[in-house]
């Protein structure tokens, strides 16, 4: 285990880094973008203190929105 892994584990275990009902995680000392949720069976969450998290969130949002926009445009085209 590397020193950074130990830092990540300590930061993850610190309740001050977990906010809100949805369990948003934010720790500048943790270098991971994706971290396990407090309940590991619930999957992973973003480390919102990491710059890469916002890019991931944007990417995860753009793809479904593009499909919705495409469906709307196709529907409008069929109406013409």
N, CA, C and O atoms as a Maestro MAE file, in Angstrom:
{
 s_m_m2io_version
 :::
 2.0.0
}

f_m_ct {
 s_m_title
 :::
 protein
 m_atom[320] {
  # First column is atom index #
  i_m_mmod_type
  r_m_x_coord
  r_m_y_coord
  r_m_z_coord
  i_m_residue_number
  s_m_chain_name
  s_m_pdb_residue_name
  s_m_pdb_atom_name
  i_m_atomic_number
  :::
  1 25 0.851 -1.181 0.000 1 A "UNK " " N  " 7
  2 3 0.000 0.000 0.000 1 A "UNK " " CA " 6
  3 2 0.894 1.240 0.000 1 A "UNK " " C  " 6
  4 15 1.800 1.365 0.824 1 A "UNK " " O  " 8
  5 25 0.627 2.151 -0.931 2 A "UNK " " N  " 7
  6 3 1.425 3.369 -1.038 2 A "UNK " " CA " 6
  7 2 0.969 4.402 -0.011 2 A "UNK " " C  " 6
  8 15 -0.131 4.298 0.531 2 A "UNK " " O  " 8
  9 25 1.810 5.395 0.255 3 A "UNK " " N  " 7
  10 3 1.389 6.460 1.191 3 A "UNK " " CA " 6
  11 2 0.107 7.161 0.728 3 A "UNK " " C  " 6
  12 15 -0.736 7.520 1.549 3 A "UNK " " O  " 8
  13 25 -0.036 7.356 -0.592 4 A "UNK " " N  " 7
  14 3 -1.257 8.006 -1.089 4 A "UNK " " CA " 6
  15 2 -2.479 7.131 -0.845 4 A "UNK " " C  " 6
  16 15 -3.554 7.647 -0.543 4 A "UNK " " O  " 8
  17 25 -2.333 5.819 -0.970 5 A "UNK " " N  " 7
  18 3 -3.448 4.911 -0.671 5 A "UNK " " CA " 6
  19 2 -3.882 5.050 0.783 5 A "UNK " " C  " 6
  20 15 -5.074 5.026 1.087 5 A "UNK " " O  " 8
  21 25 -2.908 5.197 1.679 6 A "UNK " " N  " 7
  22 3 -3.231 5.384 3.099 6 A "UNK " " CA " 6
  23 2 -3.953 6.701 3.330 6 A "UNK " " C  " 6
  24 15 -4.900 6.767 4.113 6 A "UNK " " O  " 8
  25 25 -3.499 7.762 2.640 7 A "UNK " " N  " 7
  26 3 -4.173 9.062 2.740 7 A "UNK " " CA " 6
  27 2 -5.606 8.937 2.226 7 A "UNK " " C  " 6
  28 15 -6.545 9.420 2.859 7 A "UNK " " O  " 8
  29 25 -5.765 8.281 1.065 8 A "UNK " " N  " 7
  30 3 -7.099 8.102 0.492 8 A "UNK " " CA " 6
  31 2 -8.016 7.359 1.460 8 A "UNK " " C  " 6
  32 15 -9.168 7.750 1.644 8 A "UNK " " O  " 8
  33 25 -7.515 6.295 2.076 9 A "UNK " " N  " 7
  34 3 -8.328 5.520 3.027 9 A "UNK " " CA " 6
  35 2 -8.725 6.356 4.235 9 A "UNK " " C  " 6
  36 15 -9.867 6.294 4.689 9 A "UNK " " O  " 8
  37 25 -7.775 7.146 4.761 10 A "UNK " " N  " 7
  38 3 -8.084 8.006 5.923 10 A "UNK " " CA " 6
  39 2 -9.120 9.060 5.560 10 A "UNK " " C  " 6
  40 15 -10.052 9.318 6.321 10 A "UNK " " O  " 8
  41 25 -8.946 9.675 4.374 11 A "UNK " " N  " 7
  42 3 -9.888 10.708 3.940 11 A "UNK " " CA " 6
  43 2 -11.283 10.125 3.725 11 A "UNK " " C  " 6
  44 15 -12.287 10.734 4.093 11 A "UNK " " O  " 8
  45 25 -11.327 8.935 3.124 12 A "UNK " " N  " 7
  46 3 -12.605 8.280 2.863 12 A "UNK " " CA " 6
  47 2 -13.330 7.959 4.168 12 A "UNK " " C  " 6
  48 15 -14.554 8.065 4.238 12 A "UNK " " O  " 8
  49 25 -12.584 7.569 5.202 13 A "UNK " " N  " 7
  50 3 -13.179 7.187 6.478 13 A "UNK " " CA " 6
  51 2 -13.595 8.391 7.322 13 A "UNK " " C  " 6
  52 15 -14.338 8.232 8.291 13 A "UNK " " O  " 8
  53 25 -13.132 9.588 6.974 14 A "UNK " " N  " 7
  54 3 -13.449 10.795 7.752 14 A "UNK " " CA " 6
  55 2 -14.867 11.281 7.426 14 A "UNK " " C  " 6
  56 15 -15.141 11.650 6.284 14 A "UNK " " O  " 8
  57 25 -15.768 11.286 8.413 15 A "UNK " " N  " 7
  58 3 -17.159 11.697 8.146 15 A "UNK " " CA " 6
  59 2 -17.290 13.141 7.673 15 A "UNK " " C  " 6
  60 15 -18.300 13.492 7.062 15 A "UNK " " O  " 8
  61 25 -16.298 13.984 7.940 16 A "UNK " " N  " 7
  62 3 -16.365 15.385 7.503 16 A "UNK " " CA " 6
  63 2 -16.290 15.515 5.985 16 A "UNK " " C  " 6
  64 15 -16.672 16.547 5.432 16 A "UNK " " O  " 8
  65 25 -15.801 14.480 5.309 17 A "UNK " " N  " 7
  66 3 -15.686 14.530 3.848 17 A "UNK " " CA " 6
  67 2 -16.957 14.059 3.144 17 A "UNK " " C  " 6
  68 15 -17.040 14.116 1.917 17 A "UNK " " O  " 8
  69 25 -17.931 13.602 3.894 18 A "UNK " " N  " 7
  70 3 -19.202 13.138 3.328 18 A "UNK " " CA " 6
  71 2 -20.276 14.147 3.683 18 A "UNK " " C  " 6
  72 15 -20.458 14.479 4.855 18 A "UNK " " O  " 8
  73 25 -20.998 14.644 2.665 19 A "UNK " " N  " 7
  74 3 -21.996 15.695 2.895 19 A "UNK " " CA " 6
  75 2 -23.356 15.283 2.358 19 A "UNK " " C  " 6
  76 15 -23.464 14.574 1.357 19 A "UNK " " O  " 8
  77 25 -24.368 15.735 3.033 20 A "UNK " " N  " 7
  78 3 -25.720 15.621 2.516 20 A "UNK " " CA " 6
  79 2 -26.319 14.231 2.543 20 A "UNK " " C  " 6
  80 15 -25.659 13.245 2.871 20 A "UNK " " O  " 8
  81 25 -27.589 14.185 2.187 21 A "UNK " " N  " 7
  82 3 -28.357 12.956 2.214 21 A "UNK " " CA " 6
  83 2 -27.877 11.982 1.145 21 A "UNK " " C  " 6
  84 15 -27.918 10.768 1.344 21 A "UNK " " O  " 8
  85 25 -27.419 12.513 0.003 22 A "UNK " " N  " 7
  86 3 -26.987 11.658 -1.100 22 A "UNK " " CA " 6
  87 2 -25.574 11.130 -0.900 22 A "UNK " " C  " 6
  88 15 -25.113 10.313 -1.696 22 A "UNK " " O  " 8
  89 25 -24.889 11.563 0.120 23 A "UNK " " N  " 7
  90 3 -23.542 11.076 0.391 23 A "UNK " " CA " 6
  91 2 -22.509 11.626 -0.563 23 A "UNK " " C  " 6
  92 15 -21.650 10.883 -1.037 23 A "UNK " " O  " 8
  93 25 -22.572 12.911 -0.855 24 A "UNK " " N  " 7
  94 3 -21.576 13.534 -1.721 24 A "UNK " " CA " 6
  95 2 -20.231 13.548 -1.007 24 A "UNK " " C  " 6
  96 15 -20.147 13.907 0.168 24 A "UNK " " O  " 8
  97 25 -19.191 13.159 -1.716 25 A "UNK " " N  " 7
  98 3 -17.851 13.057 -1.142 25 A "UNK " " CA " 6
  99 2 -16.983 14.166 -1.709 25 A "UNK " " C  " 6
  100 15 -17.019 14.435 -2.910 25 A "UNK " " O  " 8
  101 25 -16.200 14.812 -0.847 26 A "UNK " " N  " 7
  102 3 -15.330 15.896 -1.281 26 A "UNK " " CA " 6
  103 2 -14.080 15.933 -0.412 26 A "UNK " " C  " 6
  104 15 -14.152 16.257 0.773 26 A "UNK " " O  " 8
  105 25 -12.932 15.600 -1.003 27 A "UNK " " N  " 7
  106 3 -11.664 15.640 -0.284 27 A "UNK " " CA " 6
  107 2 -10.534 15.973 -1.253 27 A "UNK " " C  " 6
  108 15 -10.255 15.212 -2.179 27 A "UNK " " O  " 8
  109 25 -9.887 17.122 -1.032 28 A "UNK " " N  " 7
  110 3 -8.772 17.527 -1.893 28 A "UNK " " CA " 6
  111 2 -7.560 16.622 -1.706 28 A "UNK " " C  " 6
  112 15 -6.762 16.463 -2.629 28 A "UNK " " O  " 8
  113 25 -7.412 16.034 -0.537 29 A "UNK " " N  " 7
  114 3 -6.257 15.175 -0.266 29 A "UNK " " CA " 6
  115 2 -6.382 13.814 -0.951 29 A "UNK " " C  " 6
  116 15 -5.375 13.138 -1.165 29 A "UNK " " O  " 8
  117 25 -7.590 13.408 -1.291 30 A "UNK " " N  " 7
  118 3 -7.837 12.126 -1.958 30 A "UNK " " CA " 6
  119 2 -7.659 12.339 -3.460 30 A "UNK " " C  " 6
  120 15 -8.335 13.185 -4.046 30 A "UNK " " O  " 8
  121 25 -6.761 11.586 -4.087 31 A "UNK " " N  " 7
  122 3 -6.461 11.806 -5.501 31 A "UNK " " CA " 6
  123 2 -7.355 11.021 -6.455 31 A "UNK " " C  " 6
  124 15 -7.157 11.079 -7.669 31 A "UNK " " O  " 8
  125 25 -8.320 10.298 -5.937 32 A "UNK " " N  " 7
  126 3 -9.217 9.514 -6.802 32 A "UNK " " CA " 6
  127 2 -10.378 10.372 -7.300 32 A "UNK " " C  " 6
  128 15 -10.888 11.230 -6.579 32 A "UNK " " O  " 8
  129 25 -10.787 10.127 -8.547 33 A "UNK " " N  " 7
  130 3 -11.979 10.791 -9.076 33 A "UNK " " CA " 6
  131 2 -13.218 10.039 -8.591 33 A "UNK " " C  " 6
  132 15 -14.156 10.645 -8.074 33 A "UNK " " O  " 8
  133 25 -13.215 8.728 -8.760 34 A "UNK " " N  " 7
  134 3 -14.320 7.870 -8.324 34 A "UNK " " CA " 6
  135 2 -13.920 7.158 -7.043 34 A "UNK " " C  " 6
  136 15 -12.840 6.572 -6.962 34 A "UNK " " O  " 8
  137 25 -14.793 7.209 -6.042 35 A "UNK " " N  " 7
  138 3 -14.539 6.533 -4.765 35 A "UNK " " CA " 6
  139 2 -15.739 5.661 -4.418 35 A "UNK " " C  " 6
  140 15 -16.857 5.960 -4.840 35 A "UNK " " O  " 8
  141 25 -15.529 4.587 -3.657 36 A "UNK " " N  " 7
  142 3 -16.671 3.777 -3.232 36 A "UNK " " CA " 6
  143 2 -17.577 4.585 -2.303 36 A "UNK " " C  " 6
  144 15 -17.104 5.385 -1.495 36 A "UNK " " O  " 8
  145 25 -18.871 4.365 -2.430 37 A "UNK " " N  " 7
  146 3 -19.793 5.015 -1.501 37 A "UNK " " CA " 6
  147 2 -19.595 4.440 -0.108 37 A "UNK " " C  " 6
  148 15 -18.953 3.402 0.057 37 A "UNK " " O  " 8
  149 25 -20.143 5.109 0.888 38 A "UNK " " N  " 7
  150 3 -19.999 4.623 2.262 38 A "UNK " " CA " 6
  151 2 -20.541 3.212 2.385 38 A "UNK " " C  " 6
  152 15 -19.958 2.378 3.079 38 A "UNK " " O  " 8
  153 25 -21.640 2.941 1.724 39 A "UNK " " N  " 7
  154 3 -22.159 1.583 1.628 39 A "UNK " " CA " 6
  155 2 -21.685 1.048 0.278 39 A "UNK " " C  " 6
  156 15 -22.266 1.371 -0.758 39 A "UNK " " O  " 8
  157 25 -20.639 0.237 0.287 40 A "UNK " " N  " 7
  158 3 -19.988 -0.209 -0.947 40 A "UNK " " CA " 6
  159 2 -20.945 -0.922 -1.905 40 A "UNK " " C  " 6
  160 15 -20.702 -0.941 -3.112 40 A "UNK " " O  " 8
  161 25 -22.022 -1.505 -1.388 41 A "UNK " " N  " 7
  162 3 -22.995 -2.182 -2.255 41 A "UNK " " CA " 6
  163 2 -23.758 -1.197 -3.132 41 A "UNK " " C  " 6
  164 15 -24.407 -1.595 -4.100 41 A "UNK " " O  " 8
  165 25 -23.681 0.081 -2.794 42 A "UNK " " N  " 7
  166 3 -24.399 1.109 -3.549 42 A "UNK " " CA " 6
  167 2 -23.573 1.656 -4.719 42 A "UNK " " C  " 6
  168 15 -24.037 2.533 -5.448 42 A "UNK " " O  " 8
  169 25 -22.365 1.146 -4.897 43 A "UNK " " N  " 7
  170 3 -21.560 1.566 -6.046 43 A "UNK " " CA " 6
  171 2 -20.517 2.614 -5.709 43 A "UNK " " C  " 6
  172 15 -19.911 2.591 -4.638 43 A "UNK " " O  " 8
  173 25 -20.319 3.533 -6.641 44 A "UNK " " N  " 7
  174 3 -19.278 4.541 -6.512 44 A "UNK " " CA " 6
  175 2 -19.882 5.930 -6.600 44 A "UNK " " C  " 6
  176 15 -21.012 6.106 -7.057 44 A "UNK " " O  " 8
  177 25 -19.112 6.912 -6.157 45 A "UNK " " N  " 7
  178 3 -19.521 8.303 -6.252 45 A "UNK " " CA " 6
  179 2 -18.320 9.126 -6.675 45 A "UNK " " C  " 6
  180 15 -17.184 8.655 -6.631 45 A "UNK " " O  " 8
  181 25 -18.574 10.341 -7.080 46 A "UNK " " N  " 7
  182 3 -17.496 11.232 -7.502 46 A "UNK " " CA " 6
  183 2 -16.893 11.953 -6.301 46 A "UNK " " C  " 6
  184 15 -17.589 12.269 -5.336 46 A "UNK " " O  " 8
  185 25 -15.594 12.207 -6.375 47 A "UNK " " N  " 7
  186 3 -14.916 13.064 -5.401 47 A "UNK " " CA " 6
  187 2 -14.998 14.474 -5.961 47 A "UNK " " C  " 6
  188 15 -14.212 14.837 -6.837 47 A "UNK " " O  " 8
  189 25 -15.930 15.267 -5.474 48 A "UNK " " N  " 7
  190 3 -16.204 16.576 -6.056 48 A "UNK " " CA " 6
  191 2 -15.106 17.595 -5.802 48 A "UNK " " C  " 6
  192 15 -15.168 18.695 -6.350 48 A "UNK " " O  " 8
  193 25 -14.111 17.275 -4.998 49 A "UNK " " N  " 7
  194 3 -12.967 18.158 -4.812 49 A "UNK " " CA " 6
  195 2 -11.909 17.931 -5.896 49 A "UNK " " C  " 6
  196 15 -10.972 18.720 -6.021 49 A "UNK " " O  " 8
  197 25 -12.053 16.867 -6.673 50 A "UNK " " N  " 7
  198 3 -11.104 16.545 -7.741 50 A "UNK " " CA " 6
  199 2 -11.586 17.208 -9.029 50 A "UNK " " C  " 6
  200 15 -12.764 17.118 -9.377 50 A "UNK " " O  " 8
  201 25 -10.671 17.873 -9.736 51 A "UNK " " N  " 7
  202 3 -11.058 18.579 -10.974 51 A "UNK " " CA " 6
  203 2 -11.661 17.645 -12.010 51 A "UNK " " C  " 6
  204 15 -12.573 18.035 -12.739 51 A "UNK " " O  " 8
  205 25 -11.170 16.431 -12.083 52 A "UNK " " N  " 7
  206 3 -11.668 15.476 -13.067 52 A "UNK " " CA " 6
  207 2 -13.104 15.047 -12.829 52 A "UNK " " C  " 6
  208 15 -13.762 14.560 -13.748 52 A "UNK " " O  " 8
  209 25 -13.600 15.219 -11.611 53 A "UNK " " N  " 7
  210 3 -14.978 14.818 -11.295 53 A "UNK " " CA " 6
  211 2 -15.980 15.630 -12.097 53 A "UNK " " C  " 6
  212 15 -17.004 15.105 -12.535 53 A "UNK " " O  " 8
  213 25 -15.688 16.900 -12.288 54 A "UNK " " N  " 7
  214 3 -16.622 17.754 -13.007 54 A "UNK " " CA " 6
  215 2 -16.669 17.390 -14.483 54 A "UNK " " C  " 6
  216 15 -17.724 17.486 -15.110 54 A "UNK " " O  " 8
  217 25 -15.546 16.976 -15.041 55 A "UNK " " N  " 7
  218 3 -15.531 16.490 -16.421 55 A "UNK " " CA " 6
  219 2 -16.319 15.202 -16.564 55 A "UNK " " C  " 6
  220 15 -17.044 15.011 -17.540 55 A "UNK " " O  " 8
  221 25 -16.174 14.319 -15.588 56 A "UNK " " N  " 7
  222 3 -16.937 13.068 -15.596 56 A "UNK " " CA " 6
  223 2 -18.430 13.348 -15.500 56 A "UNK " " C  " 6
  224 15 -19.230 12.751 -16.220 56 A "UNK " " O  " 8
  225 25 -18.797 14.252 -14.614 57 A "UNK " " N  " 7
  226 3 -20.203 14.602 -14.444 57 A "UNK " " CA " 6
  227 2 -20.765 15.215 -15.725 57 A "UNK " " C  " 6
  228 15 -21.885 14.908 -16.132 57 A "UNK " " O  " 8
  229 25 -19.981 16.076 -16.347 58 A "UNK " " N  " 7
  230 3 -20.413 16.690 -17.601 58 A "UNK " " CA " 6
  231 2 -20.583 15.630 -18.687 58 A "UNK " " C  " 6
  232 15 -21.575 15.632 -19.416 58 A "UNK " " O  " 8
  233 25 -19.613 14.728 -18.790 59 A "UNK " " N  " 7
  234 3 -19.696 13.667 -19.782 59 A "UNK " " CA " 6
  235 2 -20.884 12.756 -19.560 59 A "UNK " " C  " 6
  236 15 -21.554 12.360 -20.513 59 A "UNK " " O  " 8
  237 25 -21.146 12.423 -18.311 60 A "UNK " " N  " 7
  238 3 -22.286 11.561 -17.999 60 A "UNK " " CA " 6
  239 2 -23.618 12.259 -18.252 60 A "UNK " " C  " 6
  240 15 -24.635 11.599 -18.467 60 A "UNK " " O  " 8
  241 25 -23.618 13.580 -18.228 61 A "UNK " " N  " 7
  242 3 -24.850 14.341 -18.461 61 A "UNK " " CA " 6
  243 2 -25.084 14.602 -19.941 61 A "UNK " " C  " 6
  244 15 -26.228 14.600 -20.396 61 A "UNK " " O  " 8
  245 25 -24.021 14.826 -20.691 62 A "UNK " " N  " 7
  246 3 -24.161 15.188 -22.106 62 A "UNK " " CA " 6
  247 2 -24.713 14.037 -22.944 62 A "UNK " " C  " 6
  248 15 -25.554 14.260 -23.815 62 A "UNK " " O  " 8
  249 25 -24.262 12.837 -22.699 63 A "UNK " " N  " 7
  250 3 -24.689 11.698 -23.520 63 A "UNK " " CA " 6
  251 2 -26.212 11.500 -23.470 63 A "UNK " " C  " 6
  252 15 -26.839 11.441 -24.528 63 A "UNK " " O  " 8
  253 25 -26.832 11.394 -22.284 64 A "UNK " " N  " 7
  254 3 -28.297 11.227 -22.280 64 A "UNK " " CA " 6
  255 2 -29.029 12.444 -22.849 64 A "UNK " " C  " 6
  256 15 -30.050 12.298 -23.521 64 A "UNK " " O  " 8
  257 25 -28.505 13.650 -22.579 65 A "UNK " " N  " 7
  258 3 -29.153 14.850 -23.116 65 A "UNK " " CA " 6
  259 2 -29.067 14.880 -24.639 65 A "UNK " " C  " 6
  260 15 -29.999 15.339 -25.299 65 A "UNK " " O  " 8
  261 25 -27.971 14.401 -25.201 66 A "UNK " " N  " 7
  262 3 -27.836 14.354 -26.658 66 A "UNK " " CA " 6
  263 2 -28.859 13.387 -27.259 66 A "UNK " " C  " 6
  264 15 -29.451 13.676 -28.300 66 A "UNK " " O  " 8
  265 25 -29.067 12.242 -26.608 67 A "UNK " " N  " 7
  266 3 -30.074 11.295 -27.103 67 A "UNK " " CA " 6
  267 2 -31.480 11.890 -27.034 67 A "UNK " " C  " 6
  268 15 -32.281 11.694 -27.948 67 A "UNK " " O  " 8
  269 25 -31.777 12.603 -25.974 68 A "UNK " " N  " 7
  270 3 -33.094 13.243 -25.841 68 A "UNK " " CA " 6
  271 2 -33.273 14.297 -26.923 68 A "UNK " " C  " 6
  272 15 -34.324 14.367 -27.561 68 A "UNK " " O  " 8
  273 25 -32.240 15.122 -27.130 69 A "UNK " " N  " 7
  274 3 -32.309 16.149 -28.167 69 A "UNK " " CA " 6
  275 2 -32.479 15.525 -29.545 69 A "UNK " " C  " 6
  276 15 -33.259 16.015 -30.362 69 A "UNK " " O  " 8
  277 25 -31.756 14.451 -29.799 70 A "UNK " " N  " 7
  278 3 -31.873 13.748 -31.073 70 A "UNK " " CA " 6
  279 2 -33.294 13.210 -31.275 70 A "UNK " " C  " 6
  280 15 -33.851 13.321 -32.367 70 A "UNK " " O  " 8
  281 25 -33.872 12.634 -30.235 71 A "UNK " " N  " 7
  282 3 -35.234 12.103 -30.321 71 A "UNK " " CA " 6
  283 2 -36.237 13.219 -30.594 71 A "UNK " " C  " 6
  284 15 -37.158 13.044 -31.391 71 A "UNK " " O  " 8
  285 25 -36.063 14.363 -29.938 72 A "UNK " " N  " 7
  286 3 -36.971 15.494 -30.160 72 A "UNK " " CA " 6
  287 2 -36.843 16.008 -31.585 72 A "UNK " " C  " 6
  288 15 -37.848 16.269 -32.247 72 A "UNK " " O  " 8
  289 25 -35.608 16.155 -32.059 73 A "UNK " " N  " 7
  290 3 -35.407 16.631 -33.421 73 A "UNK " " CA " 6
  291 2 -35.983 15.664 -34.453 73 A "UNK " " C  " 6
  292 15 -36.559 16.090 -35.454 73 A "UNK " " O  " 8
  293 25 -35.829 14.392 -34.213 74 A "UNK " " N  " 7
  294 3 -36.384 13.386 -35.127 74 A "UNK " " CA " 6
  295 2 -37.919 13.432 -35.118 74 A "UNK " " C  " 6
  296 15 -38.560 13.311 -36.162 74 A "UNK " " O  " 8
  297 25 -38.487 13.606 -33.939 75 A "UNK " " N  " 7
  298 3 -39.939 13.696 -33.812 75 A "UNK " " CA " 6
  299 2 -40.459 14.935 -34.546 75 A "UNK " " C  " 6
  300 15 -41.466 14.872 -35.250 75 A "UNK " " O  " 8
  301 25 -39.757 16.067 -34.371 76 A "UNK " " N  " 7
  302 3 -40.164 17.289 -35.057 76 A "UNK " " CA " 6
  303 2 -40.041 17.157 -36.578 76 A "UNK " " C  " 6
  304 15 -40.855 17.700 -37.325 76 A "UNK " " O  " 8
  305 25 -39.017 16.430 -37.023 77 A "UNK " " N  " 7
  306 3 -38.817 16.241 -38.455 77 A "UNK " " CA " 6
  307 2 -39.939 15.381 -39.061 77 A "UNK " " C  " 6
  308 15 -40.373 15.621 -40.187 77 A "UNK " " O  " 8
  309 25 -40.397 14.389 -38.308 78 A "UNK " " N  " 7
  310 3 -41.479 13.519 -38.799 78 A "UNK " " CA " 6
  311 2 -42.799 14.274 -38.878 78 A "UNK " " C  " 6
  312 15 -43.652 13.943 -39.701 78 A "UNK " " O  " 8
  313 25 -42.976 15.278 -38.037 79 A "UNK " " N  " 7
  314 3 -44.228 16.060 -38.033 79 A "UNK " " CA " 6
  315 2 -44.310 16.967 -39.249 79 A "UNK " " C  " 6
  316 15 -45.405 17.357 -39.655 79 A "UNK " " O  " 8
  317 25 -43.175 17.307 -39.833 80 A "UNK " " N  " 7
  318 3 -43.163 18.250 -40.974 80 A "UNK " " CA " 6
  319 2 -43.626 17.610 -42.261 80 A "UNK " " C  " 6
  320 15 -43.671 18.271 -43.299 80 A "UNK " " O  " 8
  :::
 }
 m_bond[319] {
  # First column is bond index #
  i_m_from
  i_m_to
  i_m_order
  :::
  1 1 2 1
  2 2 3 1
  3 3 4 2
  4 3 5 1
  5 5 6 1
  6 6 7 1
  7 7 8 2
  8 7 9 1
  9 9 10 1
  10 10 11 1
  11 11 12 2
  12 11 13 1
  13 13 14 1
  14 14 15 1
  15 15 16 2
  16 15 17 1
  17 17 18 1
  18 18 19 1
  19 19 20 2
  20 19 21 1
  21 21 22 1
  22 22 23 1
  23 23 24 2
  24 23 25 1
  25 25 26 1
  26 26 27 1
  27 27 28 2
  28 27 29 1
  29 29 30 1
  30 30 31 1
  31 31 32 2
  32 31 33 1
  33 33 34 1
  34 34 35 1
  35 35 36 2
  36 35 37 1
  37 37 38 1
  38 38 39 1
  39 39 40 2
  40 39 41 1
  41 41 42 1
  42 42 43 1
  43 43 44 2
  44 43 45 1
  45 45 46 1
  46 46 47 1
  47 47 48 2
  48 47 49 1
  49 49 50 1
  50 50 51 1
  51 51 52 2
  52 51 53 1
  53 53 54 1
  54 54 55 1
  55 55 56 2
  56 55 57 1
  57 57 58 1
  58 58 59 1
  59 59 60 2
  60 59 61 1
  61 61 62 1
  62 62 63 1
  63 63 64 2
  64 63 65 1
  65 65 66 1
  66 66 67 1
  67 67 68 2
  68 67 69 1
  69 69 70 1
  70 70 71 1
  71 71 72 2
  72 71 73 1
  73 73 74 1
  74 74 75 1
  75 75 76 2
  76 75 77 1
  77 77 78 1
  78 78 79 1
  79 79 80 2
  80 79 81 1
  81 81 82 1
  82 82 83 1
  83 83 84 2
  84 83 85 1
  85 85 86 1
  86 86 87 1
  87 87 88 2
  88 87 89 1
  89 89 90 1
  90 90 91 1
  91 91 92 2
  92 91 93 1
  93 93 94 1
  94 94 95 1
  95 95 96 2
  96 95 97 1
  97 97 98 1
  98 98 99 1
  99 99 100 2
  100 99 101 1
  101 101 102 1
  102 102 103 1
  103 103 104 2
  104 103 105 1
  105 105 106 1
  106 106 107 1
  107 107 108 2
  108 107 109 1
  109 109 110 1
  110 110 111 1
  111 111 112 2
  112 111 113 1
  113 113 114 1
  114 114 115 1
  115 115 116 2
  116 115 117 1
  117 117 118 1
  118 118 119 1
  119 119 120 2
  120 119 121 1
  121 121 122 1
  122 122 123 1
  123 123 124 2
  124 123 125 1
  125 125 126 1
  126 126 127 1
  127 127 128 2
  128 127 129 1
  129 129 130 1
  130 130 131 1
  131 131 132 2
  132 131 133 1
  133 133 134 1
  134 134 135 1
  135 135 136 2
  136 135 137 1
  137 137 138 1
  138 138 139 1
  139 139 140 2
  140 139 141 1
  141 141 142 1
  142 142 143 1
  143 143 144 2
  144 143 145 1
  145 145 146 1
  146 146 147 1
  147 147 148 2
  148 147 149 1
  149 149 150 1
  150 150 151 1
  151 151 152 2
  152 151 153 1
  153 153 154 1
  154 154 155 1
  155 155 156 2
  156 155 157 1
  157 157 158 1
  158 158 159 1
  159 159 160 2
  160 159 161 1
  161 161 162 1
  162 162 163 1
  163 163 164 2
  164 163 165 1
  165 165 166 1
  166 166 167 1
  167 167 168 2
  168 167 169 1
  169 169 170 1
  170 170 171 1
  171 171 172 2
  172 171 173 1
  173 173 174 1
  174 174 175 1
  175 175 176 2
  176 175 177 1
  177 177 178 1
  178 178 179 1
  179 179 180 2
  180 179 181 1
  181 181 182 1
  182 182 183 1
  183 183 184 2
  184 183 185 1
  185 185 186 1
  186 186 187 1
  187 187 188 2
  188 187 189 1
  189 189 190 1
  190 190 191 1
  191 191 192 2
  192 191 193 1
  193 193 194 1
  194 194 195 1
  195 195 196 2
  196 195 197 1
  197 197 198 1
  198 198 199 1
  199 199 200 2
  200 199 201 1
  201 201 202 1
  202 202 203 1
  203 203 204 2
  204 203 205 1
  205 205 206 1
  206 206 207 1
  207 207 208 2
  208 207 209 1
  209 209 210 1
  210 210 211 1
  211 211 212 2
  212 211 213 1
  213 213 214 1
  214 214 215 1
  215 215 216 2
  216 215 217 1
  217 217 218 1
  218 218 219 1
  219 219 220 2
  220 219 221 1
  221 221 222 1
  222 222 223 1
  223 223 224 2
  224 223 225 1
  225 225 226 1
  226 226 227 1
  227 227 228 2
  228 227 229 1
  229 229 230 1
  230 230 231 1
  231 231 232 2
  232 231 233 1
  233 233 234 1
  234 234 235 1
  235 235 236 2
  236 235 237 1
  237 237 238 1
  238 238 239 1
  239 239 240 2
  240 239 241 1
  241 241 242 1
  242 242 243 1
  243 243 244 2
  244 243 245 1
  245 245 246 1
  246 246 247 1
  247 247 248 2
  248 247 249 1
  249 249 250 1
  250 250 251 1
  251 251 252 2
  252 251 253 1
  253 253 254 1
  254 254 255 1
  255 255 256 2
  256 255 257 1
  257 257 258 1
  258 258 259 1
  259 259 260 2
  260 259 261 1
  261 261 262 1
  262 262 263 1
  263 263 264 2
  264 263 265 1
  265 265 266 1
  266 266 267 1
  267 267 268 2
  268 267 269 1
  269 269 270 1
  270 270 271 1
  271 271 272 2
  272 271 273 1
  273 273 274 1
  274 274 275 1
  275 275 276 2
  276 275 277 1
  277 277 278 1
  278 278 279 1
  279 279 280 2
  280 279 281 1
  281 281 282 1
  282 282 283 1
  283 283 284 2
  284 283 285 1
  285 285 286 1
  286 286 287 1
  287 287 288 2
  288 287 289 1
  289 289 290 1
  290 290 291 1
  291 291 292 2
  292 291 293 1
  293 293 294 1
  294 294 295 1
  295 295 296 2
  296 295 297 1
  297 297 298 1
  298 298 299 1
  299 299 300 2
  300 299 301 1
  301 301 302 1
  302 302 303 1
  303 303 304 2
  304 303 305 1
  305 305 306 1
  306 306 307 1
  307 307 308 2
  308 307 309 1
  309 309 310 1
  310 310 311 1
  311 311 312 2
  312 311 313 1
  313 313 314 1
  314 314 315 1
  315 315 316 2
  316 315 317 1
  317 317 318 1
  318 318 319 1
  319 319 320 2
  :::
 }
}
